[in-house]
């Protein structure tokens, strides 16, 4: 049963701590993405990766870091440098050969920094 | 600089009637447009997409129209059902960049 998994669903951290959000896909997709959703702001792109060992900054990359060591995995680290980390984080993936360009999304992780 | 805009934050429609959600864009280099549906605390799910070389694409109750000269697309849902109540996002991509740009969403409420 193919799909994208994000864990955990809810995450709580103290201010000043780094935290890593997991994203795994078994769809054999080459491209993976991280978005952040805040109320009234839609989905904003944090980082994306077209292939293994390569990634690009999105529109709001400051305070975040990623790695893409395996095709299936694209973890996101929210560092203490991120000024307002409390948000709903969404991971997505797509295959470059798809004609309809559909992105598949995971269920999301809600991060709350106390 | 918001390249994809959804100017209506919310829309209410009676069950059985047509829902029309609108989206405007500024970048003429986009070559694909997509619509997604999202429930609270869940990931968006894909509804329908359209290539920039077409002006209409239909899938069941969902039809997307593209007006390139006006840089405008719309999603029509006919007939609307209570289960359609959700936030709808339009998105655009220039395929060679792999980068999707999303609008801010429109919350649709279908009244029974």
HADDOCK unambig.tbl for C-alpha pairs under 7 A between the chains (distance, minus, plus):
assign (segid A and resid 40 and name CA) (segid B and resid 104 and name CA) 6.30 0.50 0.50
assign (segid A and resid 41 and name CA) (segid B and resid 104 and name CA) 5.15 0.50 0.50
assign (segid A and resid 42 and name CA) (segid B and resid 102 and name CA) 6.71 0.50 0.50
assign (segid A and resid 42 and name CA) (segid B and resid 103 and name CA) 6.02 0.50 0.50
assign (segid A and resid 42 and name CA) (segid B and resid 104 and name CA) 3.85 0.50 0.50
assign (segid A and resid 42 and name CA) (segid B and resid 105 and name CA) 5.84 0.50 0.50
assign (segid A and resid 43 and name CA) (segid B and resid 102 and name CA) 5.95 0.50 0.50
assign (segid A and resid 90 and name CA) (segid B and resid 43 and name CA) 6.65 0.50 0.50
assign (segid A and resid 100 and name CA) (segid B and resid 49 and name CA) 6.09 0.50 0.50
assign (segid A and resid 102 and name CA) (segid B and resid 46 and name CA) 6.56 0.50 0.50
assign (segid A and resid 105 and name CA) (segid B and resid 43 and name CA) 5.40 0.50 0.50
assign (segid A and resid 105 and name CA) (segid B and resid 44 and name CA) 6.13 0.50 0.50
assign (segid A and resid 105 and name CA) (segid B and resid 45 and name CA) 6.97 0.50 0.50
assign (segid A and resid 106 and name CA) (segid B and resid 43 and name CA) 5.50 0.50 0.50
assign (segid A and resid 107 and name CA) (segid B and resid 42 and name CA) 4.93 0.50 0.50
assign (segid A and resid 107 and name CA) (segid B and resid 43 and name CA) 4.52 0.50 0.50
assign (segid A and resid 108 and name CA) (segid B and resid 42 and name CA) 6.14 0.50 0.50
assign (segid A and resid 108 and name CA) (segid B and resid 43 and name CA) 5.80 0.50 0.50
